[in-house]
């Protein structure tokens, strides 16, 4: 069972997540031949203040 994990800033709509899950599933099926029902996608919403990159918190790099 392939598992695709995505961590991203919080704030995407349910519809955006739905489209992302579908697109990632399609890509896995088309690329690897995996069964569509076997592909799991796990989305993790992360607060900007809980991520750091480039020496700064995400909330400082991308306020708002």
C-alpha positions as CSV (number, residue, x, y, z in Angstrom):
1,X,0.0,0.0,0.0
2,X,1.6,3.3,-1.1
3,X,1.3,6.1,1.4
4,X,1.8,9.7,0.3
5,X,2.3,12.2,3.2
6,X,1.9,15.9,2.7
7,X,2.7,18.5,5.3
8,X,1.6,22.0,4.4
9,X,0.6,25.3,6.0
10,X,-2.9,25.3,7.4
11,X,-5.5,27.2,5.4
12,X,-6.4,25.2,2.4
13,X,-10.1,24.6,1.8
14,X,-11.7,21.1,1.9
15,X,-12.2,21.4,-1.9
16,X,-8.5,22.1,-2.4
17,X,-7.6,19.1,-0.3
18,X,-10.0,16.9,-2.2
19,X,-8.4,18.0,-5.5
20,X,-4.9,17.4,-4.1
21,X,-5.8,13.9,-2.9
22,X,-7.2,13.0,-6.3
23,X,-4.3,14.4,-8.2
24,X,-1.7,12.7,-6.0
25,X,-3.6,9.4,-6.2
26,X,-3.8,9.7,-10.0
27,X,-0.1,10.4,-10.2
28,X,0.8,7.4,-8.1
29,X,-1.5,5.1,-10.1
30,X,-0.2,6.4,-13.5
31,X,3.4,6.3,-12.5
32,X,3.6,3.1,-10.6
33,X,0.6,1.1,-11.7
34,X,-0.6,0.9,-8.1
35,X,-4.2,0.1,-7.5
36,X,-6.2,3.3,-6.9
37,X,-7.8,1.8,-3.8
38,X,-4.4,0.9,-2.3
39,X,-3.1,4.5,-2.4
40,X,-3.4,6.4,0.9
41,X,-2.8,10.1,1.1
42,X,-2.2,11.7,4.6
43,X,-2.5,15.5,4.8
44,X,-1.1,17.3,7.8
45,X,-1.9,20.9,8.4
46,X,0.8,22.8,10.2
47,X,0.6,26.2,11.8
48,X,3.0,28.7,10.3
49,X,4.5,29.3,13.7
50,X,5.4,25.6,14.0
51,X,7.6,25.5,10.9
52,X,11.0,27.1,10.4
53,X,13.0,27.4,7.3
54,X,15.8,29.7,6.1
55,X,16.4,30.5,9.7
56,X,13.0,32.0,10.3
57,X,9.6,30.9,11.4
58,X,7.1,30.4,8.7
59,X,4.8,33.0,10.3
60,X,7.7,35.6,10.0
61,X,8.4,34.8,6.4
62,X,4.8,34.6,5.4
63,X,2.7,36.7,7.7
64,X,-1.0,36.9,7.3
